[in-house]
């Protein structure tokens, strides 16, 4: 974005490129400021203040939805958070999405390299590859969602009984569960 220095120590942004207007700021077009660095700092703080107010609720998907539901349909499938949204207790969101990508790439590459030669596999072969990916990752997604929910419930509970069990008995189990969720072999790509 180019800005223009005006007389009297003001900085003006072109009307179309004014980032304050893009964020819904209805104030004057001119940003009073003698120093362009200070203007950038004001802009940064304004953008961060606006971004902090954007609601981003955590979503829960029932693991039963994956048991009954469709992960792939035709030549379309879901992966990552669209497939298995989890709360951050396991720290596996990004890792699981990368593992989805590896398994999906492997399944598709097998369809493209069938019969030992590269070819256009056609709609049916791609559909079969996506279904293979879905079945291979379905139970892993169910385990991730369930483990994240249970670990989060136990870690965040204020119930005195749950707190007592967590502190006396469940802490080792929670640690083992969190480590077990990280252990998954995607196979060769």
Secondary structure, DSSP 8 states (H G I E B T S, - for coil): --EEEETTTEEEE-STT-HHHHTT--S-SEEE-S-HHHHHHHHHHHHHHHHHTS--------HHHHHHS-SEETTEE--THHHH---TTSS-HHHHHHHHHHHHHHHHHHHHTGGGS----HHHHHHHHHHHHHHHHHHHHHHHHHHHHHHHHHHH---HHHHHHIIIIIHHHHHHHHHHHH-------
